[in-house]
Each structure stands twice: as structure tokens, then as C-alpha cells.
């Protein structure tokens, strides 16, 4: 974990945090950002046995890598955040990220995203992905600009219609995904690796 403040533009800064430091700050802003999005948290309605089983299964997951960052204003107020964790040997899931509405429009989300991509890529992950409400342009557009691609759509009991955005740290995999999605025609490299004549 990087204990230093990472300067951003206009006096803002980013800081990596421990899980225990992060979630109280995240909780302060959750309702403000997500309070009206009709999220359904099924575990709230689990039976006692289901809750116990879920807790037991979670202990079998070991200690996966996690990244928790907050963006702070010059006044040391938390105005943005992101957290995620390792899902597999190659995949990092960006669970949730946002900038408080009053601080949007100045590129803070893009700067935070750049830091996350660089940090998680250095850890060795091949795929960094997030799931987003299909109309959440405030997050989808900066991620597409950063090199994420739309990998799939899903109907979720928790969130409704969501889009999966994947970022491939390996440039060949990213290129193959662009070919697979129909975004580019196969060049010589893709033809070779895909066995195309």
C-alpha cells in the first residue's frame, strides 16, 4: 500500500488506504451517490443459515489483493473513491468508483482511473474489469477513453441492466478483443495468432 499522497491537478490528491480506513469514508458518500439507484442487496434478506454459509464460504477465499483509494480536496475532504479486489489469478474486479457530483467535470475520475490501472497492472493482473449501470455515462465514457472495452451485458438482480467493461493489460489480448468485437479488421499479427489465412 502506498502511504503517500499522490498529487492530482488543482490541489486534489489521491491516497491509497487500508480497507478499515476506506469504508467509513465510502459509507459517508454511498447514499449521496447511489441512494436512488434501486440497488437490491440480497444478503439483507438471507436466512440465518444462508448468512452462515456465505460467511463460511468467504473464509475459503484466502487473502486476495485489494486496492482502496480516495481522492481528497485541498481541504482534505474525501470527494471520490474506488475499491476493488482480486477475483482470480488474472482478474481484478473494480467494484465501485465515483467522484462526488460537485467535483466532476475536471478530469479527477480519469486521473484516479489512470492511477488504478497503473497500480493494478504492476501487480500483474491481465484483466481489470468493472460492472456499471448501462446508463452511467459519467463512468463508462472515461473508462472507454482509457482503453476499456464493452465485454458483455447482463441483467443483475442487484443492479438491473449492467455493462461489463474490461481492460486488458496485455496489448495483444486487447487487440484480439477489438477484433472479436468487430471494431477492427484482422491485421497480420491477429491473422497469425488466430490461424487465419
C-alpha positions as CSV (number, residue, x, y, z in Angstrom):
1,X,0.0,0.0,0.0
2,X,1.3,3.4,-0.9
3,X,1.1,5.6,2.2
4,X,2.0,8.8,0.3
5,X,-0.3,11.4,-1.1
6,X,-0.3,11.3,-4.9
7,X,-0.8,14.9,-6.1
8,X,-3.5,15.5,-8.8
9,X,-4.3,18.7,-10.5
10,X,-5.9,21.8,-8.8
11,X,-4.7,20.8,-5.3
12,X,-6.5,17.5,-5.2
13,X,-4.6,14.4,-4.1
14,X,-5.2,10.6,-4.1
15,X,-4.3,8.3,-1.3
16,X,-4.2,4.5,-1.0
17,X,-5.9,3.3,2.2
18,X,-6.4,0.2,4.2
19,X,-9.8,-1.5,4.0
20,X,-10.6,-0.3,7.5
21,X,-9.7,3.3,6.7
22,X,-11.5,3.3,3.4
23,X,-15.0,2.0,4.2
24,X,-16.0,4.7,6.7
25,X,-15.3,7.4,4.1
26,X,-17.0,5.4,1.4
27,X,-20.0,5.0,3.7
28,X,-20.3,8.7,4.2
29,X,-21.0,9.2,0.4
30,X,-22.8,6.0,-0.5
31,X,-26.3,7.3,-0.2
32,X,-25.5,10.6,-1.8
33,X,-24.2,8.8,-4.9
34,X,-26.1,5.6,-5.0
35,X,-29.1,6.1,-2.8
36,X,-31.6,6.4,-5.6
37,X,-30.3,3.6,-7.9
38,X,-32.7,0.9,-6.7
39,X,-29.8,-1.5,-5.7
40,X,-31.1,-4.7,-4.2
41,X,-28.8,-6.3,-1.6
42,X,-30.0,-9.9,-1.4
43,X,-27.9,-10.8,1.6
44,X,-30.1,-8.4,3.7
45,X,-32.8,-11.0,3.2
46,X,-30.8,-14.2,3.7
47,X,-32.0,-16.7,6.3
48,X,-29.7,-17.3,9.2
49,X,-28.4,-20.5,7.6
50,X,-27.7,-18.6,4.3
51,X,-25.8,-15.9,6.1
52,X,-23.7,-18.5,8.0
53,X,-23.0,-20.4,4.7
54,X,-22.0,-17.2,3.0
55,X,-19.6,-16.3,5.8
56,X,-18.1,-19.7,5.9
57,X,-17.5,-19.7,2.1
58,X,-15.9,-16.3,2.3
59,X,-13.3,-17.7,4.7
60,X,-12.2,-20.1,2.0
61,X,-11.2,-17.2,-0.4
62,X,-7.9,-16.6,1.4
63,X,-6.5,-13.1,1.4
64,X,-6.9,-11.7,-2.1
65,X,-5.2,-8.5,-3.2
66,X,-7.3,-5.4,-2.7
67,X,-6.9,-1.7,-3.7
68,X,-8.7,1.1,-1.8
69,X,-8.2,4.7,-2.9
70,X,-9.8,8.0,-2.1
71,X,-9.5,11.4,-3.8
72,X,-9.2,14.3,-1.4
73,X,-9.7,18.1,-2.0
74,X,-7.3,20.7,-0.8
75,X,-9.4,20.9,2.4
76,X,-8.7,17.1,3.0
77,X,-12.3,16.2,2.2
78,X,-12.9,12.8,0.6
79,X,-14.5,13.7,-2.8
80,X,-14.0,10.4,-4.7
81,X,-13.2,6.8,-4.2
82,X,-12.6,3.5,-5.8
83,X,-12.1,0.0,-4.4
84,X,-11.7,-3.5,-5.9
85,X,-10.2,-6.8,-5.3
86,X,-8.5,-9.9,-6.9
87,X,-11.1,-12.3,-8.3
88,X,-8.6,-14.8,-9.8
89,X,-5.0,-15.3,-10.8
90,X,-5.5,-12.9,-13.7
91,X,-8.6,-10.8,-12.9
92,X,-9.1,-7.7,-10.8
93,X,-12.6,-6.5,-10.2
94,X,-13.1,-2.8,-9.8
95,X,-16.2,-3.0,-7.6
96,X,-17.2,0.7,-7.2
97,X,-15.7,4.1,-8.1
98,X,-17.1,7.6,-8.3
99,X,-16.4,11.3,-7.9
100,X,-18.8,13.4,-5.8
101,X,-21.0,15.4,-8.2
102,X,-19.8,18.8,-7.1
103,X,-16.2,17.8,-8.1
104,X,-16.9,16.2,-11.5
105,X,-16.0,17.6,-14.9
106,X,-12.4,18.4,-14.2
107,X,-10.8,15.1,-15.0
108,X,-10.5,13.7,-11.5
109,X,-12.1,10.4,-12.4
110,X,-9.7,9.9,-15.3
111,X,-6.7,10.7,-13.1
112,X,-7.9,8.3,-10.4
113,X,-8.5,5.6,-13.1
114,X,-5.0,6.1,-14.5
115,X,-3.5,5.5,-11.1
116,X,-5.6,2.4,-10.5
117,X,-4.8,0.9,-13.9
118,X,-1.0,1.5,-13.4
119,X,-1.1,0.1,-9.9
120,X,-3.1,-3.0,-10.7
121,X,-1.2,-3.7,-13.9
122,X,2.1,-3.6,-11.9
123,X,0.6,-6.3,-9.6
124,X,0.5,-8.5,-12.7
125,X,-3.2,-8.7,-13.5
126,X,-4.2,-9.4,-17.1
127,X,-7.8,-8.3,-16.9
128,X,-9.2,-5.3,-15.0
129,X,-13.0,-5.0,-15.2
130,X,-16.0,-3.2,-13.7
131,X,-19.7,-3.6,-14.0
132,X,-21.8,-0.5,-14.5
133,X,-25.4,0.6,-14.8
134,X,-25.8,0.7,-18.6
135,X,-26.7,4.4,-18.5
136,X,-23.8,5.5,-16.2
137,X,-22.0,7.6,-18.7
138,X,-20.1,9.5,-16.0
139,X,-18.0,6.3,-15.5
140,X,-18.5,4.4,-18.8
141,X,-17.1,7.2,-21.0
142,X,-13.9,7.8,-19.1
143,X,-13.3,4.1,-19.0
144,X,-13.8,3.7,-22.7
145,X,-11.4,6.6,-23.3
146,X,-8.8,4.8,-21.1
147,X,-8.9,1.7,-23.2
148,X,-11.7,-0.4,-21.6
149,X,-13.9,-2.3,-24.0
150,X,-17.5,-3.5,-23.6
151,X,-17.2,-7.2,-23.0
152,X,-20.8,-8.2,-22.1
153,X,-24.2,-7.1,-20.9
154,X,-26.0,-8.6,-18.0
155,X,-29.3,-8.4,-16.2
156,X,-28.5,-8.4,-12.5
157,X,-30.9,-9.0,-9.6
158,X,-28.9,-6.4,-7.6
159,X,-28.4,-3.6,-10.2
160,X,-30.7,-4.3,-13.2
161,X,-29.2,-3.8,-16.7
162,X,-25.4,-3.6,-16.4
163,X,-22.5,-3.5,-18.8
164,X,-19.1,-5.2,-18.2
165,X,-16.1,-3.1,-19.2
166,X,-12.8,-5.0,-19.5
167,X,-9.3,-3.6,-19.7
168,X,-6.6,-5.9,-21.0
169,X,-3.1,-5.2,-19.7
170,X,-1.6,-7.3,-22.4
171,X,-1.7,-5.3,-25.7
172,X,-2.1,-8.4,-27.9
173,X,-5.1,-9.5,-25.9
174,X,-6.6,-6.0,-26.1
175,X,-6.1,-6.1,-29.9
176,X,-7.7,-9.5,-30.2
177,X,-10.7,-8.3,-28.2
178,X,-11.0,-5.3,-30.6
179,X,-11.0,-7.9,-33.4
180,X,-13.5,-10.2,-31.7
181,X,-15.9,-7.3,-31.1
182,X,-15.8,-6.3,-34.8
183,X,-14.1,-3.0,-34.0
184,X,-11.0,-3.7,-36.2
185,X,-10.2,-6.0,-39.1
186,X,-7.6,-8.6,-38.5
187,X,-4.1,-7.4,-39.3
188,X,-1.1,-9.7,-39.9
189,X,-0.5,-10.2,-36.2
190,X,-4.1,-11.2,-35.5
191,X,-4.2,-13.4,-38.6
192,X,-1.1,-15.2,-37.4
193,X,-2.2,-15.8,-33.8
194,X,-5.8,-16.7,-34.8
195,X,-4.7,-19.0,-37.6
196,X,-6.5,-17.0,-40.2
197,X,-5.4,-17.2,-43.9
